[in-house]
Amino acid sequence: MPGGKSSNDNKRIRRTPAEAHRLILEAAEADMARSGPAGLRLEAVAKAAGVSHPTVLHHFGSREGLIRAVSLKTVQELKSTLLQVLDTTPSTGPAAVRATFAAYREGLAQRMVWLLQSPGNGVSAIPLSEAGLPAFDELVEALHEVRQRLAGPDARLNIADTRAVVHLTTIAAFGDALLGPRLRRAPDAAGEAAQRQHFETWFGDLLALYMSRGR
């Protein structure tokens, strides 16, 4: 009818549980990108996902449950991205550093901020020992295998050194994604790109020099 809604406007598309789950998570991620975890509203997420409010509650239990699910998804994506970086550039040189810095710059850093801000048990942030460290442990183990392969079967490498490299690279990439442009204060986009590339190359060379010592 003119000026009114047709009966089809209020009908929602039937979705499989898996599809609904995925769409809700994607809508929640988009909403958190705009306003952070504190601004997440289930009604807005349900509308964006094309599902009902009860459907969101059915899948995640509560607003806190949805935020927690998004945060844990972030950890898994972080792990997958960094392991992929290691698979495609199996070293600690400039190429691997550039890929890692790019991953944080293109969204991983912001998602880690979400993780730190996300509520656990409705009160405090999710403990990183619960949510984050297993992902980094896998990354440490994967990098250590690469180091061992490059050094040869007779080399005795300290995994604590490998963990330190992962720790330092994570902090550097995370911090640069959030603060790098403000610290560099380049006059334009071209200057920012050039200064960022110089820093990433310098950092990669530093790690490569350390790793070449066969420790």
Rosetta constraint file for C-alpha pairs under 8 A:
AtomPair CA 1 CA 5 HARMONIC 6.84 0.50
AtomPair CA 1 CA 6 HARMONIC 6.59 0.50
AtomPair CA 5 CA 9 HARMONIC 6.18 0.50
AtomPair CA 6 CA 10 HARMONIC 7.78 0.50
AtomPair CA 7 CA 11 HARMONIC 7.19 0.50
AtomPair CA 12 CA 50 HARMONIC 6.47 0.50
AtomPair CA 12 CA 51 HARMONIC 6.68 0.50
AtomPair CA 13 CA 50 HARMONIC 7.33 0.50
AtomPair CA 13 CA 51 HARMONIC 7.98 0.50
AtomPair CA 15 CA 19 HARMONIC 6.02 0.50
AtomPair CA 15 CA 20 HARMONIC 5.87 0.50
AtomPair CA 16 CA 20 HARMONIC 6.11 0.50
AtomPair CA 17 CA 21 HARMONIC 6.04 0.50
AtomPair CA 18 CA 22 HARMONIC 6.24 0.50
AtomPair CA 19 CA 23 HARMONIC 6.13 0.50
AtomPair CA 20 CA 24 HARMONIC 6.06 0.50
AtomPair CA 20 CA 49 HARMONIC 7.57 0.50
AtomPair CA 20 CA 51 HARMONIC 7.26 0.50
AtomPair CA 21 CA 25 HARMONIC 6.33 0.50
AtomPair CA 21 CA 59 HARMONIC 6.62 0.50
AtomPair CA 22 CA 26 HARMONIC 6.21 0.50
AtomPair CA 23 CA 27 HARMONIC 6.05 0.50
AtomPair CA 23 CA 49 HARMONIC 5.29 0.50
AtomPair CA 24 CA 28 HARMONIC 6.07 0.50
AtomPair CA 24 CA 45 HARMONIC 6.57 0.50
AtomPair CA 24 CA 46 HARMONIC 6.83 0.50
AtomPair CA 24 CA 49 HARMONIC 5.34 0.50
AtomPair CA 24 CA 56 HARMONIC 6.97 0.50
AtomPair CA 25 CA 29 HARMONIC 6.12 0.50
AtomPair CA 25 CA 66 HARMONIC 7.61 0.50
AtomPair CA 25 CA 69 HARMONIC 7.68 0.50
AtomPair CA 25 CA 70 HARMONIC 6.22 0.50
AtomPair CA 26 CA 30 HARMONIC 6.29 0.50
AtomPair CA 26 CA 49 HARMONIC 7.80 0.50
AtomPair CA 27 CA 31 HARMONIC 6.16 0.50
AtomPair CA 27 CA 45 HARMONIC 5.50 0.50
AtomPair CA 27 CA 46 HARMONIC 7.86 0.50
AtomPair CA 27 CA 48 HARMONIC 5.90 0.50
AtomPair CA 27 CA 49 HARMONIC 5.69 0.50
AtomPair CA 28 CA 32 HARMONIC 6.05 0.50
AtomPair CA 28 CA 40 HARMONIC 7.20 0.50
AtomPair CA 28 CA 45 HARMONIC 5.67 0.50
AtomPair CA 28 CA 66 HARMONIC 7.71 0.50
AtomPair CA 28 CA 67 HARMONIC 7.73 0.50
AtomPair CA 28 CA 70 HARMONIC 7.24 0.50
AtomPair CA 29 CA 33 HARMONIC 6.13 0.50
AtomPair CA 29 CA 70 HARMONIC 6.64 0.50
AtomPair CA 30 CA 34 HARMONIC 6.71 0.50
AtomPair CA 31 CA 35 HARMONIC 6.40 0.50
AtomPair CA 31 CA 36 HARMONIC 7.34 0.50
AtomPair CA 31 CA 39 HARMONIC 7.84 0.50
AtomPair CA 31 CA 40 HARMONIC 6.29 0.50
AtomPair CA 31 CA 45 HARMONIC 7.13 0.50
AtomPair CA 32 CA 36 HARMONIC 4.12 0.50
AtomPair CA 32 CA 37 HARMONIC 5.41 0.50
AtomPair CA 32 CA 39 HARMONIC 6.95 0.50
AtomPair CA 32 CA 40 HARMONIC 6.09 0.50
AtomPair CA 32 CA 114 HARMONIC 7.89 0.50
AtomPair CA 35 CA 39 HARMONIC 4.98 0.50
AtomPair CA 35 CA 40 HARMONIC 7.00 0.50
AtomPair CA 36 CA 40 HARMONIC 6.85 0.50
AtomPair CA 36 CA 114 HARMONIC 6.66 0.50
AtomPair CA 37 CA 67 HARMONIC 6.70 0.50
AtomPair CA 37 CA 114 HARMONIC 6.56 0.50
AtomPair CA 37 CA 117 HARMONIC 6.87 0.50
AtomPair CA 37 CA 118 HARMONIC 6.18 0.50
AtomPair CA 40 CA 44 HARMONIC 7.94 0.50
AtomPair CA 40 CA 45 HARMONIC 7.78 0.50
AtomPair CA 40 CA 63 HARMONIC 7.80 0.50
AtomPair CA 41 CA 45 HARMONIC 6.33 0.50
AtomPair CA 41 CA 63 HARMONIC 7.52 0.50
AtomPair CA 42 CA 46 HARMONIC 6.01 0.50
AtomPair CA 42 CA 53 HARMONIC 6.71 0.50
AtomPair CA 42 CA 56 HARMONIC 7.28 0.50
AtomPair CA 42 CA 63 HARMONIC 6.46 0.50
AtomPair CA 43 CA 47 HARMONIC 6.23 0.50
AtomPair CA 43 CA 53 HARMONIC 5.94 0.50
AtomPair CA 44 CA 48 HARMONIC 6.17 0.50
AtomPair CA 45 CA 49 HARMONIC 6.05 0.50
AtomPair CA 46 CA 50 HARMONIC 6.00 0.50
AtomPair CA 46 CA 51 HARMONIC 5.09 0.50
AtomPair CA 46 CA 52 HARMONIC 5.54 0.50
AtomPair CA 46 CA 53 HARMONIC 5.45 0.50
AtomPair CA 46 CA 55 HARMONIC 7.88 0.50
AtomPair CA 46 CA 56 HARMONIC 6.49 0.50
AtomPair CA 47 CA 51 HARMONIC 6.27 0.50
AtomPair CA 47 CA 52 HARMONIC 7.17 0.50
AtomPair CA 51 CA 55 HARMONIC 6.34 0.50
AtomPair CA 51 CA 56 HARMONIC 7.43 0.50
AtomPair CA 52 CA 56 HARMONIC 6.74 0.50
AtomPair CA 53 CA 57 HARMONIC 6.56 0.50
AtomPair CA 54 CA 58 HARMONIC 5.99 0.50
AtomPair CA 55 CA 59 HARMONIC 6.35 0.50
AtomPair CA 56 CA 60 HARMONIC 6.10 0.50
AtomPair CA 56 CA 61 HARMONIC 7.44 0.50
AtomPair CA 56 CA 62 HARMONIC 7.97 0.50
AtomPair CA 57 CA 61 HARMONIC 4.46 0.50
AtomPair CA 57 CA 62 HARMONIC 5.58 0.50
AtomPair CA 57 CA 63 HARMONIC 7.89 0.50
AtomPair CA 60 CA 65 HARMONIC 5.18 0.50
AtomPair CA 60 CA 66 HARMONIC 5.23 0.50
AtomPair CA 60 CA 69 HARMONIC 7.61 0.50
AtomPair CA 61 CA 65 HARMONIC 5.81 0.50
AtomPair CA 61 CA 66 HARMONIC 7.44 0.50
AtomPair CA 62 CA 66 HARMONIC 6.33 0.50
AtomPair CA 63 CA 67 HARMONIC 6.32 0.50
AtomPair CA 64 CA 68 HARMONIC 6.06 0.50
AtomPair CA 64 CA 119 HARMONIC 6.38 0.50
AtomPair CA 64 CA 120 HARMONIC 7.32 0.50
AtomPair CA 64 CA 121 HARMONIC 7.51 0.50
AtomPair CA 64 CA 122 HARMONIC 6.04 0.50
AtomPair CA 65 CA 69 HARMONIC 6.15 0.50
AtomPair CA 66 CA 70 HARMONIC 6.26 0.50
AtomPair CA 67 CA 71 HARMONIC 6.15 0.50
AtomPair CA 67 CA 118 HARMONIC 6.38 0.50
AtomPair CA 67 CA 119 HARMONIC 7.37 0.50
AtomPair CA 68 CA 72 HARMONIC 6.14 0.50
AtomPair CA 68 CA 118 HARMONIC 6.59 0.50
AtomPair CA 68 CA 119 HARMONIC 7.02 0.50
AtomPair CA 68 CA 120 HARMONIC 7.03 0.50
AtomPair CA 68 CA 126 HARMONIC 7.78 0.50
AtomPair CA 69 CA 73 HARMONIC 6.06 0.50
AtomPair CA 70 CA 74 HARMONIC 6.18 0.50
AtomPair CA 71 CA 75 HARMONIC 6.49 0.50
AtomPair CA 71 CA 111 HARMONIC 7.53 0.50
AtomPair CA 71 CA 114 HARMONIC 6.76 0.50
AtomPair CA 71 CA 115 HARMONIC 5.13 0.50
AtomPair CA 71 CA 118 HARMONIC 7.00 0.50
AtomPair CA 72 CA 76 HARMONIC 6.43 0.50
AtomPair CA 72 CA 115 HARMONIC 7.82 0.50
AtomPair CA 72 CA 131 HARMONIC 6.54 0.50
AtomPair CA 73 CA 77 HARMONIC 6.18 0.50
AtomPair CA 74 CA 78 HARMONIC 5.99 0.50
AtomPair CA 74 CA 108 HARMONIC 7.84 0.50
AtomPair CA 74 CA 111 HARMONIC 6.19 0.50
AtomPair CA 74 CA 112 HARMONIC 7.35 0.50
AtomPair CA 74 CA 115 HARMONIC 7.61 0.50
AtomPair CA 75 CA 79 HARMONIC 6.21 0.50
AtomPair CA 75 CA 112 HARMONIC 7.80 0.50
AtomPair CA 75 CA 131 HARMONIC 7.05 0.50
AtomPair CA 75 CA 132 HARMONIC 6.16 0.50
AtomPair CA 75 CA 135 HARMONIC 6.91 0.50
AtomPair CA 76 CA 80 HARMONIC 6.13 0.50
AtomPair CA 76 CA 135 HARMONIC 7.02 0.50
AtomPair CA 77 CA 81 HARMONIC 5.93 0.50
AtomPair CA 78 CA 82 HARMONIC 6.17 0.50
AtomPair CA 78 CA 108 HARMONIC 6.47 0.50
AtomPair CA 78 CA 135 HARMONIC 7.76 0.50
AtomPair CA 79 CA 83 HARMONIC 6.00 0.50
AtomPair CA 79 CA 135 HARMONIC 5.23 0.50
AtomPair CA 79 CA 136 HARMONIC 6.96 0.50
AtomPair CA 79 CA 138 HARMONIC 7.87 0.50
AtomPair CA 79 CA 139 HARMONIC 7.14 0.50
AtomPair CA 80 CA 84 HARMONIC 6.02 0.50
AtomPair CA 81 CA 85 HARMONIC 6.26 0.50
AtomPair CA 81 CA 103 HARMONIC 7.22 0.50
AtomPair CA 82 CA 86 HARMONIC 6.30 0.50
AtomPair CA 82 CA 100 HARMONIC 6.67 0.50
AtomPair CA 82 CA 103 HARMONIC 7.76 0.50
AtomPair CA 82 CA 139 HARMONIC 7.29 0.50
AtomPair CA 83 CA 87 HARMONIC 6.15 0.50
AtomPair CA 83 CA 139 HARMONIC 6.23 0.50
AtomPair CA 83 CA 142 HARMONIC 7.60 0.50
AtomPair CA 84 CA 88 HARMONIC 6.15 0.50
AtomPair CA 85 CA 89 HARMONIC 5.88 0.50
AtomPair CA 85 CA 90 HARMONIC 7.67 0.50
AtomPair CA 85 CA 96 HARMONIC 6.54 0.50
AtomPair CA 85 CA 99 HARMONIC 6.26 0.50
AtomPair CA 85 CA 100 HARMONIC 6.60 0.50
AtomPair CA 86 CA 90 HARMONIC 4.87 0.50
AtomPair CA 86 CA 91 HARMONIC 7.04 0.50
AtomPair CA 86 CA 96 HARMONIC 6.89 0.50
AtomPair CA 86 CA 142 HARMONIC 7.86 0.50
AtomPair CA 86 CA 143 HARMONIC 7.18 0.50
AtomPair CA 89 CA 95 HARMONIC 6.44 0.50
AtomPair CA 89 CA 96 HARMONIC 5.23 0.50
AtomPair CA 90 CA 96 HARMONIC 7.13 0.50
AtomPair CA 90 CA 143 HARMONIC 7.86 0.50
AtomPair CA 90 CA 146 HARMONIC 6.68 0.50
AtomPair CA 91 CA 95 HARMONIC 7.97 0.50
AtomPair CA 91 CA 96 HARMONIC 6.20 0.50
AtomPair CA 91 CA 146 HARMONIC 7.35 0.50
AtomPair CA 91 CA 147 HARMONIC 7.87 0.50
AtomPair CA 91 CA 208 HARMONIC 8.00 0.50
AtomPair CA 92 CA 96 HARMONIC 5.65 0.50
AtomPair CA 92 CA 97 HARMONIC 6.58 0.50
AtomPair CA 92 CA 204 HARMONIC 6.50 0.50
AtomPair CA 92 CA 207 HARMONIC 6.09 0.50
AtomPair CA 92 CA 208 HARMONIC 5.70 0.50
AtomPair CA 92 CA 211 HARMONIC 7.66 0.50
AtomPair CA 93 CA 97 HARMONIC 6.28 0.50
AtomPair CA 93 CA 204 HARMONIC 4.65 0.50
AtomPair CA 93 CA 205 HARMONIC 5.99 0.50
AtomPair CA 93 CA 207 HARMONIC 6.54 0.50
AtomPair CA 93 CA 208 HARMONIC 5.05 0.50
AtomPair CA 94 CA 98 HARMONIC 5.99 0.50
AtomPair CA 94 CA 200 HARMONIC 6.78 0.50
AtomPair CA 94 CA 201 HARMONIC 5.17 0.50
AtomPair CA 94 CA 202 HARMONIC 7.83 0.50
AtomPair CA 94 CA 203 HARMONIC 7.41 0.50
AtomPair CA 94 CA 204 HARMONIC 4.13 0.50
AtomPair CA 94 CA 205 HARMONIC 6.22 0.50
AtomPair CA 94 CA 208 HARMONIC 7.98 0.50
AtomPair CA 95 CA 99 HARMONIC 6.28 0.50
AtomPair CA 95 CA 204 HARMONIC 7.62 0.50
AtomPair CA 96 CA 100 HARMONIC 6.14 0.50
AtomPair CA 96 CA 204 HARMONIC 7.65 0.50
AtomPair CA 97 CA 101 HARMONIC 6.04 0.50
AtomPair CA 97 CA 169 HARMONIC 7.72 0.50
AtomPair CA 97 CA 200 HARMONIC 6.41 0.50
AtomPair CA 97 CA 201 HARMONIC 7.66 0.50
AtomPair CA 97 CA 203 HARMONIC 7.48 0.50
AtomPair CA 97 CA 204 HARMONIC 5.56 0.50
AtomPair CA 98 CA 102 HARMONIC 6.01 0.50
AtomPair CA 98 CA 197 HARMONIC 7.88 0.50
AtomPair CA 98 CA 200 HARMONIC 6.03 0.50
AtomPair CA 98 CA 201 HARMONIC 7.55 0.50
AtomPair CA 98 CA 204 HARMONIC 7.94 0.50
AtomPair CA 99 CA 103 HARMONIC 6.22 0.50
AtomPair CA 100 CA 104 HARMONIC 6.53 0.50
AtomPair CA 100 CA 173 HARMONIC 6.86 0.50
AtomPair CA 101 CA 105 HARMONIC 6.07 0.50
AtomPair CA 101 CA 173 HARMONIC 4.79 0.50
AtomPair CA 101 CA 174 HARMONIC 7.62 0.50
AtomPair CA 101 CA 176 HARMONIC 7.70 0.50
AtomPair CA 101 CA 177 HARMONIC 7.33 0.50
AtomPair CA 101 CA 200 HARMONIC 7.64 0.50
AtomPair CA 102 CA 106 HARMONIC 5.92 0.50
AtomPair CA 103 CA 107 HARMONIC 6.70 0.50
AtomPair CA 103 CA 108 HARMONIC 6.09 0.50
AtomPair CA 104 CA 108 HARMONIC 4.31 0.50
AtomPair CA 104 CA 109 HARMONIC 4.74 0.50
AtomPair CA 104 CA 110 HARMONIC 7.85 0.50
AtomPair CA 104 CA 173 HARMONIC 6.18 0.50
AtomPair CA 104 CA 174 HARMONIC 5.98 0.50
AtomPair CA 104 CA 177 HARMONIC 6.08 0.50
AtomPair CA 105 CA 109 HARMONIC 6.37 0.50
AtomPair CA 105 CA 173 HARMONIC 7.69 0.50
AtomPair CA 105 CA 174 HARMONIC 7.70 0.50
AtomPair CA 105 CA 176 HARMONIC 7.77 0.50
AtomPair CA 105 CA 177 HARMONIC 4.60 0.50
AtomPair CA 105 CA 178 HARMONIC 7.76 0.50
AtomPair CA 107 CA 111 HARMONIC 6.35 0.50
AtomPair CA 108 CA 112 HARMONIC 6.17 0.50
AtomPair CA 109 CA 113 HARMONIC 6.42 0.50
AtomPair CA 109 CA 174 HARMONIC 5.38 0.50
AtomPair CA 109 CA 177 HARMONIC 6.38 0.50
AtomPair CA 109 CA 178 HARMONIC 7.09 0.50
AtomPair CA 110 CA 114 HARMONIC 6.46 0.50
AtomPair CA 110 CA 178 HARMONIC 7.99 0.50
AtomPair CA 111 CA 115 HARMONIC 6.31 0.50
AtomPair CA 112 CA 116 HARMONIC 6.36 0.50
AtomPair CA 113 CA 117 HARMONIC 6.26 0.50
AtomPair CA 114 CA 118 HARMONIC 5.84 0.50
AtomPair CA 115 CA 125 HARMONIC 7.60 0.50
AtomPair CA 115 CA 126 HARMONIC 7.05 0.50
AtomPair CA 116 CA 125 HARMONIC 5.94 0.50
AtomPair CA 116 CA 126 HARMONIC 6.91 0.50
AtomPair CA 116 CA 128 HARMONIC 7.92 0.50
AtomPair CA 117 CA 125 HARMONIC 5.82 0.50
AtomPair CA 118 CA 124 HARMONIC 7.57 0.50
AtomPair CA 118 CA 125 HARMONIC 5.20 0.50
AtomPair CA 118 CA 126 HARMONIC 6.26 0.50
AtomPair CA 119 CA 123 HARMONIC 5.73 0.50
AtomPair CA 119 CA 124 HARMONIC 4.96 0.50
AtomPair CA 119 CA 125 HARMONIC 4.52 0.50
AtomPair CA 119 CA 126 HARMONIC 5.98 0.50
AtomPair CA 120 CA 124 HARMONIC 5.17 0.50
AtomPair CA 120 CA 125 HARMONIC 5.14 0.50
AtomPair CA 120 CA 126 HARMONIC 4.64 0.50
AtomPair CA 120 CA 127 HARMONIC 7.70 0.50
AtomPair CA 126 CA 130 HARMONIC 7.24 0.50
AtomPair CA 126 CA 131 HARMONIC 6.83 0.50
AtomPair CA 127 CA 131 HARMONIC 6.34 0.50
AtomPair CA 127 CA 132 HARMONIC 7.91 0.50
AtomPair CA 128 CA 132 HARMONIC 4.71 0.50
AtomPair CA 128 CA 133 HARMONIC 6.29 0.50
AtomPair CA 129 CA 133 HARMONIC 5.38 0.50
AtomPair CA 129 CA 134 HARMONIC 7.86 0.50
AtomPair CA 130 CA 134 HARMONIC 7.86 0.50
AtomPair CA 132 CA 136 HARMONIC 6.86 0.50
AtomPair CA 133 CA 137 HARMONIC 5.97 0.50
AtomPair CA 134 CA 138 HARMONIC 6.33 0.50
AtomPair CA 135 CA 139 HARMONIC 6.49 0.50
AtomPair CA 136 CA 140 HARMONIC 6.10 0.50
AtomPair CA 136 CA 166 HARMONIC 7.89 0.50
AtomPair CA 137 CA 141 HARMONIC 6.22 0.50
AtomPair CA 138 CA 142 HARMONIC 6.12 0.50
AtomPair CA 139 CA 143 HARMONIC 6.13 0.50
AtomPair CA 139 CA 166 HARMONIC 7.67 0.50
AtomPair CA 140 CA 144 HARMONIC 6.02 0.50
AtomPair CA 140 CA 159 HARMONIC 7.87 0.50
AtomPair CA 140 CA 162 HARMONIC 6.29 0.50
AtomPair CA 140 CA 163 HARMONIC 5.55 0.50
AtomPair CA 140 CA 166 HARMONIC 6.46 0.50
AtomPair CA 141 CA 145 HARMONIC 6.25 0.50
AtomPair CA 142 CA 146 HARMONIC 6.53 0.50
AtomPair CA 143 CA 147 HARMONIC 6.22 0.50
AtomPair CA 143 CA 162 HARMONIC 7.00 0.50
AtomPair CA 144 CA 148 HARMONIC 6.06 0.50
AtomPair CA 144 CA 159 HARMONIC 6.44 0.50
AtomPair CA 144 CA 162 HARMONIC 5.98 0.50
AtomPair CA 145 CA 149 HARMONIC 6.12 0.50
AtomPair CA 146 CA 150 HARMONIC 6.19 0.50
AtomPair CA 147 CA 151 HARMONIC 6.02 0.50
AtomPair CA 147 CA 157 HARMONIC 7.92 0.50
AtomPair CA 148 CA 152 HARMONIC 6.04 0.50
AtomPair CA 148 CA 153 HARMONIC 6.90 0.50
AtomPair CA 148 CA 155 HARMONIC 7.05 0.50
AtomPair CA 148 CA 156 HARMONIC 7.98 0.50
AtomPair CA 148 CA 157 HARMONIC 6.89 0.50
AtomPair CA 149 CA 153 HARMONIC 6.95 0.50
AtomPair CA 151 CA 155 HARMONIC 5.89 0.50
AtomPair CA 151 CA 214 HARMONIC 6.61 0.50
AtomPair CA 155 CA 214 HARMONIC 7.72 0.50
AtomPair CA 156 CA 215 HARMONIC 7.60 0.50
AtomPair CA 157 CA 161 HARMONIC 7.96 0.50
AtomPair CA 157 CA 214 HARMONIC 7.34 0.50
AtomPair CA 157 CA 215 HARMONIC 5.44 0.50
AtomPair CA 158 CA 162 HARMONIC 7.00 0.50
AtomPair CA 158 CA 215 HARMONIC 6.64 0.50
AtomPair CA 159 CA 163 HARMONIC 6.20 0.50
AtomPair CA 160 CA 164 HARMONIC 6.20 0.50
AtomPair CA 161 CA 165 HARMONIC 6.35 0.50
AtomPair CA 161 CA 215 HARMONIC 7.45 0.50
AtomPair CA 162 CA 166 HARMONIC 6.40 0.50
AtomPair CA 163 CA 167 HARMONIC 6.00 0.50
AtomPair CA 164 CA 168 HARMONIC 5.98 0.50
AtomPair CA 165 CA 169 HARMONIC 6.02 0.50
AtomPair CA 165 CA 207 HARMONIC 7.52 0.50
AtomPair CA 166 CA 170 HARMONIC 5.96 0.50
AtomPair CA 167 CA 171 HARMONIC 6.26 0.50
AtomPair CA 168 CA 172 HARMONIC 6.08 0.50
AtomPair CA 169 CA 173 HARMONIC 5.96 0.50
AtomPair CA 170 CA 174 HARMONIC 5.88 0.50
AtomPair CA 171 CA 175 HARMONIC 5.85 0.50
AtomPair CA 172 CA 176 HARMONIC 5.91 0.50
AtomPair CA 173 CA 177 HARMONIC 6.13 0.50
AtomPair CA 174 CA 178 HARMONIC 6.57 0.50
AtomPair CA 175 CA 179 HARMONIC 5.74 0.50
AtomPair CA 175 CA 180 HARMONIC 6.84 0.50
AtomPair CA 176 CA 180 HARMONIC 4.09 0.50
AtomPair CA 176 CA 181 HARMONIC 7.55 0.50
AtomPair CA 177 CA 181 HARMONIC 7.95 0.50
AtomPair CA 179 CA 183 HARMONIC 6.20 0.50
AtomPair CA 180 CA 184 HARMONIC 6.12 0.50
AtomPair CA 180 CA 196 HARMONIC 7.75 0.50
AtomPair CA 181 CA 185 HARMONIC 5.86 0.50
AtomPair CA 181 CA 186 HARMONIC 7.24 0.50
AtomPair CA 181 CA 192 HARMONIC 6.76 0.50
AtomPair CA 184 CA 192 HARMONIC 7.13 0.50
AtomPair CA 184 CA 195 HARMONIC 7.24 0.50
AtomPair CA 185 CA 192 HARMONIC 7.52 0.50
AtomPair CA 186 CA 191 HARMONIC 5.31 0.50
AtomPair CA 186 CA 192 HARMONIC 5.00 0.50
AtomPair CA 186 CA 195 HARMONIC 7.63 0.50
AtomPair CA 187 CA 191 HARMONIC 6.21 0.50
AtomPair CA 187 CA 192 HARMONIC 7.40 0.50
AtomPair CA 188 CA 192 HARMONIC 6.25 0.50
AtomPair CA 189 CA 193 HARMONIC 6.18 0.50
AtomPair CA 190 CA 194 HARMONIC 6.21 0.50
AtomPair CA 191 CA 195 HARMONIC 6.08 0.50
AtomPair CA 192 CA 196 HARMONIC 5.95 0.50
AtomPair CA 193 CA 197 HARMONIC 6.05 0.50
AtomPair CA 194 CA 198 HARMONIC 6.21 0.50
AtomPair CA 195 CA 199 HARMONIC 6.30 0.50
AtomPair CA 196 CA 200 HARMONIC 6.19 0.50
AtomPair CA 197 CA 201 HARMONIC 6.04 0.50
AtomPair CA 198 CA 202 HARMONIC 6.05 0.50
AtomPair CA 199 CA 203 HARMONIC 6.02 0.50
AtomPair CA 200 CA 204 HARMONIC 6.03 0.50
AtomPair CA 201 CA 205 HARMONIC 6.07 0.50
AtomPair CA 202 CA 206 HARMONIC 6.18 0.50
AtomPair CA 203 CA 207 HARMONIC 6.37 0.50
AtomPair CA 204 CA 208 HARMONIC 6.09 0.50
AtomPair CA 205 CA 209 HARMONIC 6.01 0.50
AtomPair CA 206 CA 210 HARMONIC 6.37 0.50
AtomPair CA 207 CA 211 HARMONIC 6.12 0.50
AtomPair CA 208 CA 212 HARMONIC 5.99 0.50
AtomPair CA 209 CA 213 HARMONIC 6.85 0.50
AtomPair CA 210 CA 214 HARMONIC 7.95 0.50
AtomPair CA 210 CA 215 HARMONIC 7.95 0.50
AtomPair CA 211 CA 215 HARMONIC 6.59 0.50
